[in-house]
Amino acid sequence: MPKNQHRRVGYAYNPTYTRLADLLPSNVGRATLVDDLIQSYDLITRCDDIISPCLASKDQLTAYHDSKFISYLLNEEGVTYSDSDSKSESESHSNAESSLPHEDVDRRLQKRYGLEFDCPVFDGLGKYVQAISGTTIACARYLTARNSSKDAKQRVAINFHGGRHHASKAKCSGFCYVNDIVLGILELRKTFEKILYIDLDLHHGDGVETAFAHSNKVLNISLHRHDVGFFPGSGSSKFCGKGRGQNYTINLGLRSGLNDTSLRRILGDVIHPAFKRFQPDAVVLQCGADGLARDPSKEWNLSIRGLCSVIIDIIDFGKPTLLVGGGGYNHADAARLWCLVLGELLVGREATERWDMIPEGSRRIQEYASDGYAYFPDEVRTIDDLNTKDNFLDRIVENTKLRIAKIDHTT
């Protein structure tokens, strides 16, 4: 699709923001690789708008997150373990903890807030969480700013450095320190009544699900690998929401080997029918890249072109759409995927089909040397898609269709 025919695309970018996003311990340097590849195709200048990244205020962060949790992440003074509001702790126990040496208190707070193992404390953490969240909120505001009847184009806002879907109200988890997606959806809900959230990450979007499990205004669809012992352990296809939110959570807990064909079937048989039934006012799409075949996770078998085509087809639903990133631990392939998505939005699929080699103008071109600098290296693995065995995917699709039919589109 030629640029500007039907869409207005805003991309969140400035060099300072890229450097802050680079700090994430699980993906050090990935943001620079992504933005460098995008710039090497001159896509930043082709965007209709550059969305200015910004730092979220404490009030914005606590629109969802616990105040004491945020104070600790932002390294505010006076935060002690005795500030706990947990009902399971007695006052005497809290007072005892407050008398511990500072380093012990800090260690207990880090454990309580999940700041260990996959979410270690790092220099610049406060600014990082403010930047990621503030920028996703800015993208949401970009979508809600269309007040002029002359601006009839579909708006698409992109923050590929966001998408931290595991963080809960008061705890970090799975490389996610705060849940910028939840904050973005809450911002969209100020203008749009109904939001469709779609999570394409290899891992279950548990933090977003928990935030809206009781809501019939946010339809949550998560595609993810699901098995005993596989992180985060949630996301069973049996869970479909609670209370008013019953049937507004759709979990597709999938097996290993998911390929492009199965993903496209899910798009056609689940995602599109759910969209038509729910009739959302806006869409939020998490574009995790850890389901790509060459990701170190080695669980799914998606190609860059295949995953990109599904992302574009969801954008083609025509609603205001917020795109965020997510997982993706082969940094070069994550950059390839997200650059391709932006390229197809701005210059069209016919143009991107001619992309064969990483542009020589890329400042990070040596990151692609092991692949012979090919844009689309030999990607997929010779493994079975276990979702097609024993009618597994057939059963999931049919059960999901029954739940979709129960969604009240008049709500």
Secondary structure, DSSP 8 states (H G I E B T S, - for coil): --TTSSEEEEEE--HHHHHHHTT-GGGTTHHHHHHHHHHHTT-TTTSSEEE------HHHHTTTS-HHHHHHHTT-TT--GGG---TTS-HHHHHHHHTS-HHHHHHHHHHHTT-STTS---TTHHHHHHHHHHHHHHHHHHHHT---TT--SEEEEEETT----S-BTTB-BTTBSS-HHHHHHHHHTTT-S-EEEEE-SSS--HHHHHHHTT-SSEEEEEEEE--TT-TT----TT----GGGTT-EEEEEE-TT--HHHHHHHIIIIIHHHHHHH--SEEEEE---TTBTTSTT----B-HHHHHHHHHHHHTT-S-EEEE----SSHHHHHHHHHHHHHHHHT-HHHHTT--B--TT-TTGGGGGGGTTBSS-S---S---GGGGGGHHHHHHHHHHHHHTT--TT-
